[in-house]
Amino acid sequence: MGRVATPEQQSAAPSAYLPAQAPPGGPSAPGFGPAAGYGAVPAPHPPAFAQHPPAHAPNPALTHTPPARAPKAPASGTGPLARLRRTADTAPGRLRLLAAGLAVLVLALGALTGWEVNDRTQAADQVVTHSQPLSQNAAEIYRSLADADTTAAAGFLLAGGEPHDVRQRYQDDLANATQLLTQAAAQSNGSDQAQNLVSQLNQQLPVYAGLVETARADDRQGLPLGAAYLRYASNMMQTQLLPEAQKLSDTEVSRLDSDYRDAGATPWFSYAFGLLTLAVLFWAQLMLFRRTNRVFNSGLLGATAAVLVLLGWLTTGVLSANSSLDQSKSRGATPLQALDVARTNSLQARTAENLNLVARGSTTTYADQWTTSSKADATALAHAQQLAPGAAADSIGQARQQFTVWTQKHDAASAKNDAGDYQGALDATVGTGADSSQPVYQKLDQDLAAAVKVEQAEFRSAAQDGRDATVPVVFAAGVLALLAAAGVLTGINRRLAEYR
């Protein structure tokens, strides 16, 4: 019978309900097991299910369990992008976005079409109200200066017998040139070259007029310096003023051609954007057909029809405007330019004819100028008649007949001058008798002026039609774009009603 343990020993002994823990070194370590004496409790055996796991239990070492996916969180935030994402996540939201996109597209088409057509209209208005009148004024400046030089020479030849109408015509030419130069200075603010030319002409014209007055005063006093002053003034006109006036005319003609190109430009951006809009509308209807199984959407069909009408109206307006502008150019602007050349050559020939008498055989320069100018004038008159419309062509035809008579009388006057009959040659050139070429030249100039009026009227009528043809297109583009946008919203809203 063993000894009974004291209370202190019992409290120090391991609990019977707890497995004994092996000391370091395992169960075979000294002081563990039965040899250690009483009070030692052997470790319990593990349960049978721990030693033999069930056959159906998976082996953790061989089985991979994928991580669970977190549920998709709804879009958060209050910004525009967040609201747009939340809207695009639903079918009604996508329909609303489609409606907004199509409405913006058709409205942008209307705005683009209106802008391009308005730009064309403004260019056509420039042709009507600015560039063509200014180019014609520049040609008229040249004609006034050349006619003043011709009239000054004729008045000098007549000396004390200068008729009042000859003197008045010279003064009217100078006044007309001055007035047209003032208008050109006010209207040529977009061209530095034109402004410089106008400024030079304004500075030189008073100098020329002063030389002519000095020549007239010396001639009345019987001083031979009068002819020298007149030749000097005419040389200044021929070598300085008229070339600058010609440059001014060429500058304004170039501006007119540029405005014509802008007025006749094809609105390619509107056509391209219109085709894109039609393609997007077709895609939207096809998409709705596939999702709703409805063949037609009346709202989108109406929008498509409005876009087609817009493009058709645009094409009609552009073609009509181009036709009128082409007519204004072929029956107005181009014939006027050819007619201005013919009038210029006539004036140069007449000036050379008069100055040849002023020179009194001291030089053959003016006789050579007559030959050159008269040949050029014959060609220019034929070309101007070929290009002119009906009534203007008749006037130019009469002018050509007068030109033939004029050359015949010139040859007769030259023969008298070569034979030493200076007074006879003078009477046959600037006199008022039946044998004089002065009335013939005046009739020629009047016929050409009548042709100018006809061609100017032809230009103005056709150019105004070309400008006005595109004005309704701007209004129509805005109205049709609004109708197309209304059709888009109506058609999409009908599909949205199905979700309510």
C-alpha positions in Angstrom: 0.0 0.0 0.0 1.6 3.2 -1.0 2.0 6.4 0.8 -0.6 9.1 0.7 0.6 12.4 -0.8 0.5 15.5 1.3 -1.7 18.4 0.2 1.3 20.4 -1.0 2.4 17.4 -3.2 -1.2 17.1 -4.6 -1.3 20.7 -5.5 2.1 20.5 -7.2 1.1 17.3 -9.1 -0.3 17.7 -12.7 -4.0 17.6 -13.0 -5.5 14.2 -13.9 -7.7 15.9 -16.4 -4.8 17.4 -18.4 -2.4 15.4 -20.5 1.1 15.4 -19.2 3.4 17.5 -21.3 6.7 15.9 -22.2 9.7 17.6 -21.1 12.3 18.6 -23.6 13.9 15.5 -25.0 10.7 13.5 -25.4 9.1 10.7 -23.2 12.4 8.9 -22.8 13.9 11.8 -21.0 15.0 11.2 -17.4 12.3 11.6 -14.7 9.4 10.9 -17.1 7.2 7.8 -17.2 6.6 5.1 -14.6 10.2 5.2 -13.4 9.6 8.7 -12.2 7.4 7.5 -9.4 3.8 8.0 -8.4 1.7 10.9 -9.5 2.8 10.7 -13.2 -0.1 10.5 -15.7 0.6 9.0 -19.1 -0.5 11.1 -22.2 -3.8 10.2 -23.7 -3.9 8.5 -27.1 -5.3 10.6 -30.0 -8.8 9.7 -31.2 -9.2 7.2 -34.0 -10.8 9.7 -36.4 -7.7 12.0 -36.1 -5.4 9.0 -37.0 -7.6 7.8 -39.9 -9.3 10.7 -41.7 -12.5 10.0 -43.6 -12.1 8.9 -47.2 -14.5 11.6 -48.4 -12.6 14.5 -46.9 -10.5 16.5 -49.4 -6.8 16.7 -49.0 -5.9 20.4 -48.2 -2.5 19.9 -49.7 -3.9 18.8 -53.1 -7.0 21.0 -53.4 -6.9 24.7 -54.6 -9.8 26.8 -53.7 -10.1 30.0 -55.9 -10.7 33.2 -54.0 -14.4 34.3 -53.9 -15.2 37.2 -56.2 -16.5 40.3 -54.6 -19.9 41.5 -55.8 -19.8 44.4 -58.3 -20.1 47.6 -56.5 -22.4 50.2 -57.9 -20.8 53.3 -59.4 -20.3 55.8 -56.6 -19.7 59.5 -56.7 -21.7 62.5 -57.6 -19.6 63.9 -60.5 -20.8 64.0 -64.2 -18.8 61.0 -65.2 -20.2 58.9 -62.3 -23.7 59.9 -63.2 -23.0 59.1 -66.9 -21.7 55.6 -65.9 -24.7 54.9 -63.8 -27.0 56.1 -66.7 -25.2 53.9 -69.2 -25.6 50.8 -67.0 -29.4 50.7 -67.8 -31.2 50.3 -71.1 -33.4 53.5 -70.6 -30.2 55.4 -69.8 -28.5 54.2 -73.0 -31.6 55.3 -75.0 -31.4 58.7 -73.4 -27.8 59.0 -74.3 -28.6 58.0 -77.8 -31.3 60.6 -78.1 -29.0 63.3 -76.8 -26.2 62.3 -79.1 -28.4 62.3 -82.2 -30.0 65.6 -81.3 -26.6 67.2 -80.9 -25.5 65.7 -84.2 -28.4 67.1 -86.3 -28.2 70.5 -84.6 -24.4 70.6 -85.4 -25.2 69.8 -89.0 -27.6 72.7 -89.2 -25.1 75.1 -87.6 -22.3 74.0 -89.9 -24.4 74.3 -93.0 -25.7 77.7 -92.0 -22.1 78.9 -91.3 -20.7 77.6 -94.6 -23.6 79.0 -96.7 -23.5 82.3 -94.9 -19.8 82.6 -95.7 -20.6 82.0 -99.4 -23.4 84.6 -99.3 -21.0 87.2 -97.8 -18.4 86.5 -100.5 -21.1 86.9 -103.1 -22.2 90.2 -101.5 -18.6 91.3 -101.6 -18.6 90.7 -105.4 -21.9 92.7 -105.8 -21.2 95.6 -103.5 -17.5 95.9 -103.2 -14.9 94.1 -105.4 -16.6 94.4 -108.8 -17.6 98.1 -108.4 -14.2 98.9 -107.1 -12.4 97.1 -110.0 -14.7 99.0 -112.4 -13.9 102.3 -110.6 -10.2 101.5 -110.9 -10.7 101.0 -114.7 -12.6 104.3 -114.8 -9.8 106.1 -113.0 -7.5 104.9 -115.7 -9.9 106.0 -118.4 -10.5 109.5 -116.8 -6.7 110.1 -116.5 -6.1 109.0 -120.1 -9.0 111.0 -121.4 -7.8 114.1 -119.5 -4.4 113.7 -121.2 -6.0 113.4 -124.6 -8.4 116.4 -124.0 -5.5 118.5 -122.7 -3.6 117.9 -125.9 -6.6 118.7 -128.0 -7.2 121.9 -126.1 -3.6 122.9 -126.4 -3.7 122.4 -130.2 -6.8 124.6 -130.4 -5.0 127.3 -128.3 -7.2 130.4 -128.2 -10.0 128.7 -130.1 -10.4 126.0 -127.5 -14.2 125.2 -127.3 -15.9 125.4 -123.9 -17.0 121.7 -124.0 -13.4 120.6 -124.6 -12.2 122.5 -121.5 -15.1 121.3 -119.5 -14.4 117.7 -120.4 -10.8 118.0 -119.2 -12.0 119.5 -115.9 -14.7 116.8 -115.5 -12.1 114.1 -116.1 -9.9 115.4 -113.4 -12.8 115.8 -111.0 -14.0 112.3 -111.8 -10.6 110.8 -111.2 -10.2 112.7 -107.9 -13.6 111.5 -106.7 -13.0 107.9 -107.7 -9.6 108.0 -106.0 -11.3 109.2 -102.8 -13.7 106.3 -103.0 -10.9 103.8 -103.6 -9.0 105.1 -100.6 -12.1 104.5 -98.4 -12.9 101.0 -99.8 -9.4 99.6 -100.2 -8.7 99.2 -96.5 -8.0 95.5 -96.9 -5.1 96.0 -99.4 -1.9 97.8 -98.6 -0.8 97.8 -102.2 -4.0 99.5 -103.3 -3.7 102.1 -100.6 -0.2 102.9 -101.6 -1.2 103.2 -105.3 -4.1 105.5 -104.5 -1.9 107.6 -102.3 0.7 108.0 -105.1 -2.0 109.0 -107.6 -3.4 111.5 -105.2 0.0 113.1 -104.9 0.9 113.1 -108.6 -2.4 114.2 -110.1 -2.1 117.9 -108.8 1.4 118.0 -110.2 0.2 116.9 -113.6 -2.6 119.4 -113.6 -0.2 122.2 -112.7 2.1 121.3 -115.6 -0.9 121.4 -118.0 -1.9 124.8 -116.7 1.6 126.1 -117.2 1.7 124.8 -120.7 -1.6 126.5 -121.5 -0.5 129.8 -120.0 2.8 129.8 -121.9 1.1 128.9 -125.1 -1.3 131.8 -124.8 1.6 134.1 -124.4 3.2 132.7 -127.5 6.1 131.1 -125.6 7.5 127.9 -127.2 8.0 126.4 -123.7 4.3 125.7 -123.7 4.7 122.6 -125.9 7.6 121.4 -123.9 5.6 121.6 -120.7 2.7 119.8 -122.3 4.9 117.0 -123.5 6.5 116.8 -120.1 3.0 116.6 -118.4 1.9 113.9 -121.0 5.1 112.0 -120.3 4.4 112.1 -116.6 0.9 110.8 -117.3 2.1 108.0 -119.6 5.0 106.8 -117.5 3.8 107.4 -113.9 0.1 108.0 -113.4 -1.3 105.6 -116.0 1.0 102.7 -115.0 0.0 103.1 -111.4 -3.7 103.3 -112.3 -3.2 100.1 -114.3 -1.6 98.4 -111.3 -4.5 99.6 -109.2 -7.0 98.1 -111.7 -5.1 94.8 -111.8 -5.1 94.7 -108.0 -8.8 95.1 -107.8 -9.4 92.6 -110.5 -7.4 90.1 -108.5 -9.5 90.8 -105.5 -12.6 90.3 -107.6 -11.4 86.9 -108.8 -10.7 85.9 -105.2 -14.2 86.9 -104.1 -15.6 84.9 -107.0 -13.8 81.8 -105.9 -15.0 82.2 -102.3 -18.6 82.8 -103.5 -18.5 79.7 -105.7 -16.8 77.4 -103.2 -18.5 74.0 -102.6 -19.5 73.4 -98.9 -17.7 70.1 -98.7 -17.7 70.0 -94.8 -21.5 70.3 -94.8 -21.9 67.5 -97.3 -19.4 65.2 -95.4 -21.0 65.9 -92.0 -24.5 65.4 -93.6 -23.5 61.9 -94.9 -22.0 61.1 -91.4 -25.3 62.2 -89.8 -27.3 60.0 -92.2 -25.1 57.0 -91.4 -25.5 57.5 -87.7 -29.3 57.8 -88.0 -29.4 54.6 -90.1 -27.3 52.8 -87.5 -29.5 54.0 -84.7 -32.6 52.7 -86.5 -31.0 49.3 -87.2 -29.9 49.0 -83.6 -33.5 49.7 -82.4 -34.9 47.2 -84.9 -32.6 44.5 -83.6 -33.5 45.2 -79.9 -37.2 45.9 -80.2 -38.1 44.0 -83.3 -39.9 47.0 -84.7 -39.1 47.8 -88.3 -39.8 51.5 -88.4 -39.4 54.3 -85.9 -41.4 57.3 -87.1 -39.4 59.9 -85.2 -36.1 58.7 -86.5 -37.5 58.3 -90.0 -38.7 62.0 -89.8 -35.3 63.1 -88.7 -33.7 61.2 -91.6 -36.1 62.8 -94.0 -35.3 66.3 -92.6 -31.6 65.7 -93.1 -32.1 64.6 -96.6 -34.3 67.7 -97.4 -31.6 69.9 -95.8 -28.9 68.4 -98.1 -31.2 68.6 -101.1 -32.0 72.2 -100.4 -28.3 73.0 -99.9 -27.5 71.4 -103.3 -30.2 73.3 -105.0 -29.2 76.6 -103.5 -25.5 76.1 -104.3 -26.2 75.1 -107.9 -28.5 78.0 -108.5 -26.1 80.5 -106.9 -23.2 79.1 -108.9 -25.2 79.4 -112.1 -26.1 83.0 -111.5 -22.5 83.9 -110.4 -21.1 82.2 -113.5 -23.5 84.2 -115.6 -22.6 87.5 -113.9 -19.0 86.7 -114.7 -19.4 85.6 -118.3 -22.0 88.3 -119.3 -20.8 91.1 -117.0 -17.4 91.1 -115.3 -15.3 89.4 -118.0 -16.8 91.4 -120.9 -16.3 94.6 -118.9 -12.6 93.9 -118.4 -12.2 93.3 -122.2 -14.2 96.5 -122.9 -12.0 98.5 -120.5 -8.9 97.3 -122.4 -10.5 98.5 -125.7 -11.4 101.9 -124.3 -7.8 102.2 -122.9 -6.3 101.5 -126.3 -8.6 104.0 -128.0 -7.6 106.7 -125.6 -3.9 105.9 -126.0 -4.2 106.1 -129.7 -6.0 109.4 -129.6 -3.4 110.8 -127.2 -0.6 109.8 -129.5 -2.4 111.3 -132.4 -2.8 114.7 -130.7 0.7 114.8 -129.2 2.2 114.0 -132.7 0.8 117.3 -133.8 2.0 119.1 -130.7 5.5 117.8 -131.4 5.3 119.3 -135.0 7.5 116.7 -136.5 10.3 116.9 -133.9 10.0 113.2 -133.0 8.4 110.1 -134.4 7.7 108.7 -131.0 4.0 109.6 -131.0 3.5 108.3 -134.6 4.9 105.0 -133.5 2.6 105.0 -130.4 -0.4 105.6 -132.7 0.5 102.6 -134.8 0.9 100.3 -131.8 -2.2 101.5 -130.0 -4.4 101.4 -133.0 -3.5 97.9 -133.8 -4.0 96.8 -130.2 -7.4 98.6 -130.2 -8.6 96.8 -133.3 -7.9 93.5 -131.6 -9.4 94.5 -128.3 -12.6 95.8 -129.9 -13.0 92.5 -131.7 -12.4 90.5 -128.5 -14.8 92.7 -126.5 -17.6 92.3 -129.1 -17.1 88.5 -129.0 -17.5 88.4 -125.2 -20.3 91.0 -124.9 -24.0 90.1 -124.5 -26.6 91.0 -127.1 -27.2 94.8 -126.7 -23.6 95.5 -125.7 -22.3 93.6 -128.7 -24.4 95.8 -131.0 -22.9 99.0 -129.4 -19.4 97.6 -129.8 -20.1 96.7 -133.4 -21.0 100.3 -134.1 -17.8 101.4 -132.3 -15.8 99.2 -134.6 -17.3 100.9 -137.6 -16.4 104.3 -136.1 -12.9 103.0 -135.5 -12.5 102.1 -139.2 -13.6 105.6 -140.2 -11.3 107.1 -137.6 -8.3 105.3 -139.0 -9.1 106.5 -142.5 -9.3 110.1 -141.4 -6.1 109.8 -139.4 -4.3 108.6 -142.5 -5.6 111.6 -144.4 -4.5 114.0 -141.6 -1.1 112.4 -141.4 -0.7 112.8 -145.2 -1.4 116.5 -144.9 1.0 116.9 -142.0 3.7 115.1 -144.0 3.1 117.3 -146.9 3.6 120.4 -144.7 -0.1 121.3 -144.4 0.0 121.6 -140.6 -3.2 123.6 -140.3 -5.0 121.1 -142.6 -3.8 118.2 -140.4 -4.9 120.1 -137.3 -8.4 120.7 -138.7 -8.6 117.1 -139.8 -7.7 115.9 -136.3 -9.3 118.2 -133.7 -11.6 120.4 -135.8 -15.4 120.2 -135.9 -15.8 119.9 -139.7 -17.0 116.9 -141.6 -13.5 115.9 -142.5 -12.3 115.9 -138.8 -11.8 112.7 -136.8 -12.9 114.4 -133.6 -16.6 113.7 -134.0 -15.9 110.2 -135.1 -13.7 109.5 -132.0 -16.4 111.0 -129.8 -19.1 108.7 -131.3 -16.8 105.7 -130.8 -16.3 106.6 -127.2 -20.1 107.1 -126.7 -20.8 103.6 -128.2 -18.3 102.0 -125.8 -19.8 103.9 -122.9 -23.2 102.6 -123.8 -21.8 99.0 -123.9 -20.3 99.5 -120.5 -23.8 100.4 -119.1 -25.4 97.3 -120.6 -22.7 94.9 -119.3 -22.7 96.6 -115.9 -26.5 96.0 -115.6 -26.1 92.4 -116.7 -23.5 91.8 -114.1 -25.5 93.4 -111.3 -28.7 91.5 -112.1 -27.0 88.1 -112.3 -24.7 88.7 -109.3 -27.5 89.7 -107.1 -29.4 86.6 -108.0 -26.4 84.5 -107.1 -26.1 86.2 -103.8 -29.8 85.9 -103.0 -30.0 82.2 -104.0 -28.2 81.0 -100.9 -30.0 83.3 -98.4 -33.0 81.0 -97.8 -30.6 78.0 -97.3 -29.3 79.5 -94.0 -32.9 79.8 -92.6 -33.9 76.4 -94.0 -30.8 74.7 -92.4 -31.8 76.0 -89.0 -35.5 75.0 -89.2 -34.8 71.5 -90.6 -32.1 70.8 -88.0 -34.7 71.7 -85.3 -37.2 69.4 -86.9 -34.7 66.6 -87.1 -33.8 67.0 -83.4 -37.5 67.0 -82.5 -38.0 63.8 -84.5 -35.1 62.1 -82.8 -36.4 63.0 -79.3 -39.9 61.9 -80.2 -38.8 58.6 -81.7 -36.6 57.7 -78.7 -39.1 58.7 -76.1 -41.6 56.2 -77.6 -39.1 53.5 -76.9 -38.5 54.8 -73.4 -42.2 54.7 -72.6 -42.0 50.9 -72.9 -39.9 50.8 -69.8 -42.4 52.6 -67.6 
